[in-house]
Every structure is written in structure tokens, then in C-alpha cells.
């Protein structure tokens, strides 16, 4: 499949599974409207260490083409909820995924 096909598929998937949002950049305050985000709540992960206790977190996924990259302290507004980016997890060139906390 071509690069364009992958980008279109990522956009269709995120627009059908995600919710409308607005991104406000921490550095400079730029507002990026009319985006979509897919929030995965209560994602279980295990931290490395002696106890390996499972923990839960919320992850946000957005299109790389629309946001470039998510940086720490960027704010994602979804209706009345605001989510602050804590840590970027991945960027596969199509979508960027980050750990977020509710503001």
C-alpha cells in the first residue's frame, strides 16, 4: 500500500473512533482547532522495578499530519474536559500517542 493510502486510513479511523478536540501548544500558546483525538482510558501498564505493580493511565492518539508532535504540557480540550500531555509514547509517522492527565 502507498503512503497516501496509509494516511487516509489513519484519518478515517481516527475520525470515526475519535472525538472532536482543540489543541493548545504550551510553548507559544498556538491553538490548533478542528482536530480529532482518540482517548484510551484506564490503559493498564506495568512499570519496571522490583514489584512490577500494574498501573493505569489515559492515552491520547492524534494524527501526526495535523499536530506534528505532542509535547509535554500541550493541552487537548475535548468539550468541557482538558487533558495535559505528560509524555510522548510513540510517533509512527501517521499517529502520535501520548500519556495525558486530566487538568
Jmol script that loads the backbone (N, CA, C; Angstrom):
load data "model"
ATOM      1  N   UNK A   1       0.834  -1.180   0.000  1.00  0.00           N
ATOM      2  CA  UNK A   1       0.000   0.000   0.000  1.00  0.00           C
ATOM      3  C   UNK A   1       0.878   1.242   0.000  1.00  0.00           C
ATOM      4  N   UNK A   2       0.343   2.294  -0.558  1.00  0.00           N
ATOM      5  CA  UNK A   2       1.113   3.531  -0.669  1.00  0.00           C
ATOM      6  C   UNK A   2       1.020   4.362   0.607  1.00  0.00           C
ATOM      7  N   UNK A   3       1.900   5.329   0.705  1.00  0.00           N
ATOM      8  CA  UNK A   3       1.937   6.258   1.840  1.00  0.00           C
ATOM      9  C   UNK A   3       0.604   7.002   1.972  1.00  0.00           C
ATOM     10  N   UNK A   4       0.050   7.443   0.840  1.00  0.00           N
ATOM     11  CA  UNK A   4      -1.227   8.155   0.851  1.00  0.00           C
ATOM     12  C   UNK A   4      -2.357   7.282   1.392  1.00  0.00           C
ATOM     13  N   UNK A   5      -2.331   6.023   1.019  1.00  0.00           N
ATOM     14  CA  UNK A   5      -3.366   5.095   1.486  1.00  0.00           C
ATOM     15  C   UNK A   5      -3.294   4.930   2.994  1.00  0.00           C
ATOM     16  N   UNK A   6      -2.097   4.794   3.541  1.00  0.00           N
ATOM     17  CA  UNK A   6      -1.932   4.670   4.990  1.00  0.00           C
ATOM     18  C   UNK A   6      -2.424   5.932   5.703  1.00  0.00           C
ATOM     19  N   UNK A   7      -2.080   7.106   5.168  1.00  0.00           N
ATOM     20  CA  UNK A   7      -2.516   8.361   5.780  1.00  0.00           C
ATOM     21  C   UNK A   7      -4.030   8.497   5.759  1.00  0.00           C
ATOM     22  N   UNK A   8      -4.647   8.159   4.630  1.00  0.00           N
ATOM     23  CA  UNK A   8      -6.110   8.232   4.531  1.00  0.00           C
ATOM     24  C   UNK A   8      -6.777   7.261   5.497  1.00  0.00           C
ATOM     25  N   UNK A   9      -6.207   6.063   5.602  1.00  0.00           N
ATOM     26  CA  UNK A   9      -6.769   5.060   6.523  1.00  0.00           C
ATOM     27  C   UNK A   9      -6.670   5.527   7.971  1.00  0.00           C
ATOM     28  N   UNK A  10      -5.530   6.103   8.340  1.00  0.00           N
ATOM     29  CA  UNK A  10      -5.349   6.606   9.706  1.00  0.00           C
ATOM     30  C   UNK A  10      -6.350   7.721   9.987  1.00  0.00           C
ATOM     31  N   UNK A  11      -6.556   8.615   9.021  1.00  0.00           N
ATOM     32  CA  UNK A  11      -7.500   9.723   9.196  1.00  0.00           C
ATOM     33  C   UNK A  11      -8.928   9.193   9.344  1.00  0.00           C
ATOM     34  N   UNK A  12      -9.340   8.277   8.478  1.00  0.00           N
ATOM     35  CA  UNK A  12     -10.700   7.719   8.561  1.00  0.00           C
ATOM     36  C   UNK A  12     -10.931   7.019   9.890  1.00  0.00           C
ATOM     37  N   UNK A  13      -9.947   6.253  10.321  1.00  0.00           N
ATOM     38  CA  UNK A  13     -10.077   5.521  11.580  1.00  0.00           C
ATOM     39  C   UNK A  13     -10.193   6.484  12.762  1.00  0.00           C
ATOM     40  N   UNK A  14      -9.335   7.487  12.796  1.00  0.00           N
ATOM     41  CA  UNK A  14      -9.362   8.430  13.916  1.00  0.00           C
ATOM     42  C   UNK A  14     -10.636   9.279  13.895  1.00  0.00           C
ATOM     43  N   UNK A  15     -11.097   9.668  12.726  1.00  0.00           N
ATOM     44  CA  UNK A  15     -12.323  10.464  12.647  1.00  0.00           C
ATOM     45  C   UNK A  15     -13.554   9.649  13.038  1.00  0.00           C
ATOM     46  N   UNK A  16     -13.534   8.340  12.786  1.00  0.00           N
ATOM     47  CA  UNK A  16     -14.691   7.516  13.153  1.00  0.00           C
ATOM     48  C   UNK A  16     -14.640   7.067  14.614  1.00  0.00           C
ATOM     49  N   UNK A  17     -13.450   6.854  15.158  1.00  0.00           N
ATOM     50  CA  UNK A  17     -13.308   6.363  16.528  1.00  0.00           C
ATOM     51  C   UNK A  17     -12.996   7.456  17.544  1.00  0.00           C
ATOM     52  N   UNK A  18     -12.522   8.599  17.069  1.00  0.00           N
ATOM     53  CA  UNK A  18     -12.139   9.688  17.964  1.00  0.00           C
ATOM     54  C   UNK A  18     -13.260  10.683  18.200  1.00  0.00           C
ATOM     55  N   UNK A  19     -12.920  11.735  18.918  1.00  0.00           N
ATOM     56  CA  UNK A  19     -13.870  12.817  19.212  1.00  0.00           C
ATOM     57  C   UNK A  19     -13.229  14.153  18.813  1.00  0.00           C
ATOM     58  N   UNK A  20     -14.063  15.154  18.452  1.00  0.00           N
ATOM     59  CA  UNK A  20     -13.512  16.468  18.099  1.00  0.00           C
ATOM     60  C   UNK A  20     -12.793  17.101  19.292  1.00  0.00           C
ATOM     61  N   UNK A  21     -11.723  17.830  18.987  1.00  0.00           N
ATOM     62  CA  UNK A  21     -10.954  18.480  20.048  1.00  0.00           C
ATOM     63  C   UNK A  21     -10.212  19.690  19.507  1.00  0.00           C
ATOM     64  N   UNK A  22      -9.608  20.430  20.425  1.00  0.00           N
ATOM     65  CA  UNK A  22      -8.739  21.564  20.107  1.00  0.00           C
ATOM     66  C   UNK A  22      -7.436  21.367  20.861  1.00  0.00           C
ATOM     67  N   UNK A  23      -6.325  21.643  20.205  1.00  0.00           N
ATOM     68  CA  UNK A  23      -5.007  21.516  20.820  1.00  0.00           C
ATOM     69  C   UNK A  23      -4.438  22.901  21.069  1.00  0.00           C
ATOM     70  N   UNK A  24      -3.959  23.153  22.285  1.00  0.00           N
ATOM     71  CA  UNK A  24      -3.286  24.408  22.609  1.00  0.00           C
ATOM     72  C   UNK A  24      -1.841  24.081  22.971  1.00  0.00           C
ATOM     73  N   UNK A  25      -0.926  24.635  22.201  1.00  0.00           N
ATOM     74  CA  UNK A  25       0.503  24.392  22.433  1.00  0.00           C
ATOM     75  C   UNK A  25       0.947  25.114  23.700  1.00  0.00           C
ATOM     76  N   UNK A  26       1.716  24.438  24.525  1.00  0.00           N
ATOM     77  CA  UNK A  26       2.227  25.051  25.749  1.00  0.00           C
ATOM     78  C   UNK A  26       3.211  26.158  25.406  1.00  0.00           C
ATOM     79  N   UNK A  27       4.111  25.892  24.487  1.00  0.00           N
ATOM     80  CA  UNK A  27       5.139  26.846  24.112  1.00  0.00           C
ATOM     81  C   UNK A  27       4.600  27.765  23.018  1.00  0.00           C
ATOM     82  N   UNK A  28       4.172  28.949  23.357  1.00  0.00           N
ATOM     83  CA  UNK A  28       3.688  29.913  22.382  1.00  0.00           C
ATOM     84  C   UNK A  28       2.185  30.082  22.365  1.00  0.00           C
ATOM     85  N   UNK A  29       1.449  29.140  22.926  1.00  0.00           N
ATOM     86  CA  UNK A  29       0.003  29.272  23.026  1.00  0.00           C
ATOM     87  C   UNK A  29      -0.767  29.111  21.725  1.00  0.00           C
ATOM     88  N   UNK A  30      -0.130  28.590  20.672  1.00  0.00           N
ATOM     89  CA  UNK A  30      -0.827  28.380  19.402  1.00  0.00           C
ATOM     90  C   UNK A  30      -2.010  27.435  19.613  1.00  0.00           C
ATOM     91  N   UNK A  31      -3.154  27.792  19.042  1.00  0.00           N
ATOM     92  CA  UNK A  31      -4.363  26.966  19.134  1.00  0.00           C
ATOM     93  C   UNK A  31      -4.597  26.302  17.779  1.00  0.00           C
ATOM     94  N   UNK A  32      -4.721  24.979  17.803  1.00  0.00           N
ATOM     95  CA  UNK A  32      -4.988  24.209  16.588  1.00  0.00           C
ATOM     96  C   UNK A  32      -6.401  23.637  16.715  1.00  0.00           C
ATOM     97  N   UNK A  33      -7.377  24.223  15.996  1.00  0.00           N
ATOM     98  CA  UNK A  33      -8.769  23.775  16.130  1.00  0.00           C
ATOM     99  C   UNK A  33      -9.106  22.627  15.178  1.00  0.00           C
ATOM    100  N   UNK A  34     -10.298  22.081  15.343  1.00  0.00           N
ATOM    101  CA  UNK A  34     -10.878  21.107  14.415  1.00  0.00           C
ATOM    102  C   UNK A  34     -10.037  19.847  14.224  1.00  0.00           C
ATOM    103  N   UNK A  35      -9.590  19.275  15.318  1.00  0.00           N
ATOM    104  CA  UNK A  35      -8.832  18.030  15.289  1.00  0.00           C
ATOM    105  C   UNK A  35      -9.684  16.906  15.857  1.00  0.00           C
ATOM    106  N   UNK A  36      -9.167  15.684  15.776  1.00  0.00           N
ATOM    107  CA  UNK A  36      -9.797  14.529  16.416  1.00  0.00           C
ATOM    108  C   UNK A  36      -8.774  13.845  17.306  1.00  0.00           C
ATOM    109  N   UNK A  37      -9.246  13.335  18.424  1.00  0.00           N
ATOM    110  CA  UNK A  37      -8.390  12.606  19.355  1.00  0.00           C
ATOM    111  C   UNK A  37      -9.107  11.328  19.763  1.00  0.00           C
ATOM    112  N   UNK A  38      -8.343  10.287  19.917  1.00  0.00           N
ATOM    113  CA  UNK A  38      -8.885   9.047  20.482  1.00  0.00           C
ATOM    114  C   UNK A  38      -8.281   8.896  21.866  1.00  0.00           C
ATOM    115  N   UNK A  39      -9.136   8.955  22.890  1.00  0.00           N
ATOM    116  CA  UNK A  39      -8.682   8.800  24.269  1.00  0.00           C
ATOM    117  C   UNK A  39      -8.911   7.361  24.710  1.00  0.00           C
ATOM    118  N   UNK A  40      -7.868   6.730  25.191  1.00  0.00           N
ATOM    119  CA  UNK A  40      -7.958   5.380  25.751  1.00  0.00           C
ATOM    120  C   UNK A  40      -7.777   5.519  27.251  1.00  0.00           C
ATOM    121  N   UNK A  41      -8.848   5.319  27.985  1.00  0.00           N
ATOM    122  CA  UNK A  41      -8.802   5.482  29.441  1.00  0.00           C
ATOM    123  C   UNK A  41      -8.502   4.148  30.109  1.00  0.00           C
ATOM    124  N   UNK A  42      -7.876   4.230  31.268  1.00  0.00           N
ATOM    125  CA  UNK A  42      -7.560   3.047  32.074  1.00  0.00           C
ATOM    126  C   UNK A  42      -6.730   2.005  31.329  1.00  0.00           C
ATOM    127  N   UNK A  43      -5.745   2.477  30.557  1.00  0.00           N
ATOM    128  CA  UNK A  43      -4.815   1.569  29.896  1.00  0.00           C
ATOM    129  C   UNK A  43      -3.882   1.015  30.968  1.00  0.00           C
ATOM    130  N   UNK A  44      -3.837  -0.289  31.075  1.00  0.00           N
ATOM    131  CA  UNK A  44      -3.003  -0.908  32.110  1.00  0.00           C
ATOM    132  C   UNK A  44      -1.596  -1.120  31.577  1.00  0.00           C
ATOM    133  N   UNK A  45      -0.613  -0.771  32.383  1.00  0.00           N
ATOM    134  CA  UNK A  45       0.790  -0.985  32.029  1.00  0.00           C
ATOM    135  C   UNK A  45       1.544  -1.371  33.290  1.00  0.00           C
ATOM    136  N   UNK A  46       2.684  -1.973  33.108  1.00  0.00           N
ATOM    137  CA  UNK A  46       3.497  -2.402  34.242  1.00  0.00           C
ATOM    138  C   UNK A  46       4.813  -1.659  34.211  1.00  0.00           C
ATOM    139  N   UNK A  47       5.152  -1.043  35.338  1.00  0.00           N
ATOM    140  CA  UNK A  47       6.422  -0.337  35.431  1.00  0.00           C
ATOM    141  C   UNK A  47       7.523  -1.321  35.783  1.00  0.00           C
ATOM    142  N   UNK A  48       8.680  -1.075  35.265  1.00  0.00           N
ATOM    143  CA  UNK A  48       9.820  -1.932  35.588  1.00  0.00           C
ATOM    144  C   UNK A  48      10.272  -1.645  37.014  1.00  0.00           C
ATOM    145  N   UNK A  49      10.699  -2.649  37.673  1.00  0.00           N
ATOM    146  CA  UNK A  49      11.160  -2.474  39.044  1.00  0.00           C
ATOM    147  C   UNK A  49      11.005  -3.768  39.822  1.00  0.00           C
ATOM    148  N   UNK A  50      11.182  -3.658  41.097  1.00  0.00           N
ATOM    149  CA  UNK A  50      11.134  -4.847  41.932  1.00  0.00           C
ATOM    150  C   UNK A  50       9.728  -5.431  42.044  1.00  0.00           C
ATOM    151  N   UNK A  51       8.714  -4.579  42.129  1.00  0.00           N
ATOM    152  CA  UNK A  51       7.365  -5.084  42.370  1.00  0.00           C
ATOM    153  C   UNK A  51       6.572  -5.339  41.092  1.00  0.00           C
ATOM    154  N   UNK A  52       6.875  -4.640  40.030  1.00  0.00           N
ATOM    155  CA  UNK A  52       6.152  -4.730  38.766  1.00  0.00           C
ATOM    156  C   UNK A  52       4.642  -4.654  38.986  1.00  0.00           C
ATOM    157  N   UNK A  53       4.230  -3.634  39.702  1.00  0.00           N
ATOM    158  CA  UNK A  53       2.825  -3.400  40.005  1.00  0.00           C
ATOM    159  C   UNK A  53       2.124  -2.797  38.790  1.00  0.00           C
ATOM    160  N   UNK A  54       0.999  -3.373  38.378  1.00  0.00           N
ATOM    161  CA  UNK A  54       0.280  -2.775  37.253  1.00  0.00           C
ATOM    162  C   UNK A  54      -0.337  -1.432  37.652  1.00  0.00           C
ATOM    163  N   UNK A  55      -0.289  -0.490  36.735  1.00  0.00           N
ATOM    164  CA  UNK A  55      -0.871   0.833  36.947  1.00  0.00           C
ATOM    165  C   UNK A  55      -1.795   1.146  35.778  1.00  0.00           C
ATOM    166  N   UNK A  56      -2.572   2.206  35.908  1.00  0.00           N
ATOM    167  CA  UNK A  56      -3.485   2.628  34.846  1.00  0.00           C
ATOM    168  C   UNK A  56      -3.189   4.077  34.465  1.00  0.00           C
ATOM    169  N   UNK A  57      -3.422   4.368  33.186  1.00  0.00           N
ATOM    170  CA  UNK A  57      -3.217   5.726  32.695  1.00  0.00           C
ATOM    171  C   UNK A  57      -4.164   5.982  31.533  1.00  0.00           C
ATOM    172  N   UNK A  58      -4.247   7.235  31.108  1.00  0.00           N
ATOM    173  CA  UNK A  58      -5.036   7.613  29.936  1.00  0.00           C
ATOM    174  C   UNK A  58      -4.066   7.993  28.823  1.00  0.00           C
ATOM    175  N   UNK A  59      -4.345   7.487  27.613  1.00  0.00           N
ATOM    176  CA  UNK A  59      -3.508   7.785  26.460  1.00  0.00           C
ATOM    177  C   UNK A  59      -4.338   8.492  25.403  1.00  0.00           C
ATOM    178  N   UNK A  60      -3.713   9.439  24.710  1.00  0.00           N
ATOM    179  CA  UNK A  60      -4.358  10.181  23.619  1.00  0.00           C
ATOM    180  C   UNK A  60      -3.621   9.882  22.320  1.00  0.00           C
ATOM    181  N   UNK A  61      -4.386   9.694  21.255  1.00  0.00           N
ATOM    182  CA  UNK A  61      -3.796   9.438  19.946  1.00  0.00           C
ATOM    183  C   UNK A  61      -4.369  10.432  18.947  1.00  0.00           C
ATOM    184  N   UNK A  62      -3.472  11.085  18.184  1.00  0.00           N
ATOM    185  CA  UNK A  62      -3.881  12.095  17.212  1.00  0.00           C
ATOM    186  C   UNK A  62      -3.087  11.893  15.927  1.00  0.00           C
ATOM    187  N   UNK A  63      -3.536  12.522  14.832  1.00  0.00           N
ATOM    188  CA  UNK A  63      -2.846  12.397  13.553  1.00  0.00           C
ATOM    189  C   UNK A  63      -1.575  13.236  13.527  1.00  0.00           C
ATOM    190  N   UNK A  64      -0.480  12.624  13.169  1.00  0.00           N
ATOM    191  CA  UNK A  64       0.803  13.322  13.061  1.00  0.00           C
ATOM    192  C   UNK A  64       0.712  14.428  12.019  1.00  0.00           C
ATOM    193  N   UNK A  65       0.000  14.173  10.940  1.00  0.00           N
ATOM    194  CA  UNK A  65      -0.151  15.149   9.863  1.00  0.00           C
ATOM    195  C   UNK A  65      -0.803  16.445  10.356  1.00  0.00           C
ATOM    196  N   UNK A  66      -1.684  16.341  11.350  1.00  0.00           N
ATOM    197  CA  UNK A  66      -2.393  17.514  11.876  1.00  0.00           C
ATOM    198  C   UNK A  66      -1.642  18.226  12.994  1.00  0.00           C
ATOM    199  N   UNK A  67      -0.976  17.468  13.861  1.00  0.00           N
ATOM    200  CA  UNK A  67      -0.359  18.077  15.049  1.00  0.00           C
ATOM    201  C   UNK A  67       1.160  18.065  15.027  1.00  0.00           C
ATOM    202  N   UNK A  68       1.770  17.349  14.108  1.00  0.00           N
ATOM    203  CA  UNK A  68       3.226  17.228  14.123  1.00  0.00           C
ATOM    204  C   UNK A  68       3.620  16.295  15.242  1.00  0.00           C
ATOM    205  N   UNK A  69       3.843  16.834  16.402  1.00  0.00           N
ATOM    206  CA  UNK A  69       4.140  16.018  17.572  1.00  0.00           C
ATOM    207  C   UNK A  69       3.478  16.648  18.787  1.00  0.00           C
ATOM    208  N   UNK A  70       3.184  15.840  19.756  1.00  0.00           N
ATOM    209  CA  UNK A  70       2.649  16.356  21.019  1.00  0.00           C
ATOM    210  C   UNK A  70       3.812  16.548  21.964  1.00  0.00           C
ATOM    211  N   UNK A  71       3.811  17.654  22.667  1.00  0.00           N
ATOM    212  CA  UNK A  71       4.895  17.924  23.606  1.00  0.00           C
ATOM    213  C   UNK A  71       4.342  18.063  25.008  1.00  0.00           C
ATOM    214  N   UNK A  72       5.211  17.840  25.974  1.00  0.00           N
ATOM    215  CA  UNK A  72       4.819  17.938  27.371  1.00  0.00           C
ATOM    216  C   UNK A  72       4.168  19.290  27.640  1.00  0.00           C
ATOM    217  N   UNK A  73       3.053  19.263  28.348  1.00  0.00           N
ATOM    218  CA  UNK A  73       2.259  20.422  28.761  1.00  0.00           C
ATOM    219  C   UNK A  73       1.362  21.000  27.664  1.00  0.00           C
ATOM    220  N   UNK A  74       1.333  20.402  26.455  1.00  0.00           N
ATOM    221  CA  UNK A  74       0.310  20.795  25.482  1.00  0.00           C
ATOM    222  C   UNK A  74      -1.036  20.401  26.075  1.00  0.00           C
ATOM    223  N   UNK A  75      -2.097  21.137  25.744  1.00  0.00           N
ATOM    224  CA  UNK A  75      -3.423  20.880  26.312  1.00  0.00           C
ATOM    225  C   UNK A  75      -4.388  20.478  25.202  1.00  0.00           C
ATOM    226  N   UNK A  76      -5.100  19.378  25.427  1.00  0.00           N
ATOM    227  CA  UNK A  76      -6.110  18.889  24.496  1.00  0.00           C
ATOM    228  C   UNK A  76      -7.469  19.119  25.147  1.00  0.00           C
ATOM    229  N   UNK A  77      -8.295  19.955  24.524  1.00  0.00           N
ATOM    230  CA  UNK A  77      -9.636  20.254  25.046  1.00  0.00           C
ATOM    231  C   UNK A  77     -10.660  19.432  24.285  1.00  0.00           C
ATOM    232  N   UNK A  78     -11.415  18.633  25.047  1.00  0.00           N
ATOM    233  CA  UNK A  78     -12.488  17.811  24.494  1.00  0.00           C
ATOM    234  C   UNK A  78     -13.761  18.207  25.222  1.00  0.00           C
ATOM    235  N   UNK A  79     -14.573  19.031  24.591  1.00  0.00           N
ATOM    236  CA  UNK A  79     -15.775  19.531  25.265  1.00  0.00           C
ATOM    237  C   UNK A  79     -15.378  20.282  26.531  1.00  0.00           C
ATOM    238  N   UNK A  80     -15.934  19.862  27.676  1.00  0.00           N
ATOM    239  CA  UNK A  80     -15.638  20.517  28.953  1.00  0.00           C
ATOM    240  C   UNK A  80     -14.390  19.938  29.624  1.00  0.00           C
ATOM    241  N   UNK A  81     -13.810  18.878  29.059  1.00  0.00           N
ATOM    242  CA  UNK A  81     -12.627  18.246  29.650  1.00  0.00           C
ATOM    243  C   UNK A  81     -11.352  18.808  29.030  1.00  0.00           C
ATOM    244  N   UNK A  82     -10.320  18.921  29.843  1.00  0.00           N
ATOM    245  CA  UNK A  82      -8.996  19.322  29.365  1.00  0.00           C
ATOM    246  C   UNK A  82      -7.999  18.273  29.796  1.00  0.00           C
ATOM    247  N   UNK A  83      -7.146  17.875  28.860  1.00  0.00           N
ATOM    248  CA  UNK A  83      -6.119  16.861  29.114  1.00  0.00           C
ATOM    249  C   UNK A  83      -4.755  17.471  28.842  1.00  0.00           C
ATOM    250  N   UNK A  84      -3.814  17.257  29.740  1.00  0.00           N
ATOM    251  CA  UNK A  84      -2.464  17.794  29.602  1.00  0.00           C
ATOM    252  C   UNK A  84      -1.519  16.652  29.229  1.00  0.00           C
ATOM    253  N   UNK A  85      -0.703  16.882  28.206  1.00  0.00           N
ATOM    254  CA  UNK A  85       0.260  15.871  27.767  1.00  0.00           C
ATOM    255  C   UNK A  85       1.360  15.753  28.810  1.00  0.00           C
ATOM    256  N   UNK A  86       1.589  14.540  29.275  1.00  0.00           N
ATOM    257  CA  UNK A  86       2.642  14.253  30.250  1.00  0.00           C
ATOM    258  C   UNK A  86       3.889  13.688  29.585  1.00  0.00           C
ATOM    259  N   UNK A  87       3.681  12.796  28.603  1.00  0.00           N
ATOM    260  CA  UNK A  87       4.828  12.113  27.998  1.00  0.00           C
ATOM    261  C   UNK A  87       4.428  11.549  26.641  1.00  0.00           C
ATOM    262  N   UNK A  88       5.260  11.762  25.634  1.00  0.00           N
ATOM    263  CA  UNK A  88       5.009  11.179  24.322  1.00  0.00           C
ATOM    264  C   UNK A  88       5.442   9.718  24.364  1.00  0.00           C
ATOM    265  N   UNK A  89       4.585   8.830  23.846  1.00  0.00           N
ATOM    266  CA  UNK A  89       4.895   7.402  23.833  1.00  0.00           C
ATOM    267  C   UNK A  89       5.429   6.937  22.485  1.00  0.00           C
ATOM    268  N   UNK A  90       4.782   7.388  21.407  1.00  0.00           N
ATOM    269  CA  UNK A  90       5.206   6.925  20.086  1.00  0.00           C
ATOM    270  C   UNK A  90       4.731   7.874  18.996  1.00  0.00           C
ATOM    271  N   UNK A  91       5.408   7.779  17.854  1.00  0.00           N
ATOM    272  CA  UNK A  91       5.024   8.502  16.655  1.00  0.00           C
ATOM    273  C   UNK A  91       5.445   7.621  15.486  1.00  0.00           C
ATOM    274  N   UNK A  92       4.462   6.981  14.828  1.00  0.00           N
ATOM    275  CA  UNK A  92       4.777   6.067  13.738  1.00  0.00           C
ATOM    276  C   UNK A  92       4.741   6.746  12.365  1.00  0.00           C
ATOM    277  N   UNK A  93       4.629   8.071  12.371  1.00  0.00           N
ATOM    278  CA  UNK A  93       4.553   8.810  11.120  1.00  0.00           C
ATOM    279  C   UNK A  93       3.121   9.071  10.679  1.00  0.00           C
ATOM    280  N   UNK A  94       2.176   8.332  11.238  1.00  0.00           N
ATOM    281  CA  UNK A  94       0.758   8.505  10.915  1.00  0.00           C
ATOM    282  C   UNK A  94      -0.011   9.033  12.125  1.00  0.00           C
ATOM    283  N   UNK A  95       0.256   8.441  13.287  1.00  0.00           N
ATOM    284  CA  UNK A  95      -0.379   8.904  14.514  1.00  0.00           C
ATOM    285  C   UNK A  95       0.683   9.094  15.591  1.00  0.00           C
ATOM    286  N   UNK A  96       0.377   9.983  16.512  1.00  0.00           N
ATOM    287  CA  UNK A  96       1.247  10.219  17.672  1.00  0.00           C
ATOM    288  C   UNK A  96       0.429   9.874  18.914  1.00  0.00           C
ATOM    289  N   UNK A  97       1.036   9.140  19.838  1.00  0.00           N
ATOM    290  CA  UNK A  97       0.371   8.690  21.051  1.00  0.00           C
ATOM    291  C   UNK A  97       1.125   9.243  22.256  1.00  0.00           C
ATOM    292  N   UNK A  98       0.356   9.725  23.250  1.00  0.00           N
ATOM    293  CA  UNK A  98       0.952  10.319  24.449  1.00  0.00           C
ATOM    294  C   UNK A  98       0.139   9.970  25.680  1.00  0.00           C
ATOM    295  N   UNK A  99       0.807   9.973  26.826  1.00  0.00           N
ATOM    296  CA  UNK A  99       0.136   9.836  28.118  1.00  0.00           C
ATOM    297  C   UNK A  99      -0.399  11.212  28.482  1.00  0.00           C
ATOM    298  N   UNK A 100      -1.670  11.278  28.901  1.00  0.00           N
ATOM    299  CA  UNK A 100      -2.284  12.550  29.287  1.00  0.00           C
ATOM    300  C   UNK A 100      -2.918  12.413  30.676  1.00  0.00           C
ATOM    301  N   UNK A 101      -3.015  13.561  31.354  1.00  0.00           N
ATOM    302  CA  UNK A 101      -3.721  13.583  32.648  1.00  0.00           C
ATOM    303  C   UNK A 101      -4.799  14.653  32.559  1.00  0.00           C
ATOM    304  N   UNK A 102      -5.882  14.431  33.280  1.00  0.00           N
ATOM    305  CA  UNK A 102      -6.977  15.393  33.268  1.00  0.00           C
ATOM    306  C   UNK A 102      -6.582  16.619  34.058  1.00  0.00           C
ATOM    307  N   UNK A 103      -6.846  17.779  33.491  1.00  0.00           N
ATOM    308  CA  UNK A 103      -6.471  19.045  34.125  1.00  0.00           C
ATOM    309  C   UNK A 103      -7.489  19.443  35.154  1.00  0.00           C
TER     310      UNK A 103
END
end "model"
wireframe off; spacefill off
backbone 0.3
color backbone group
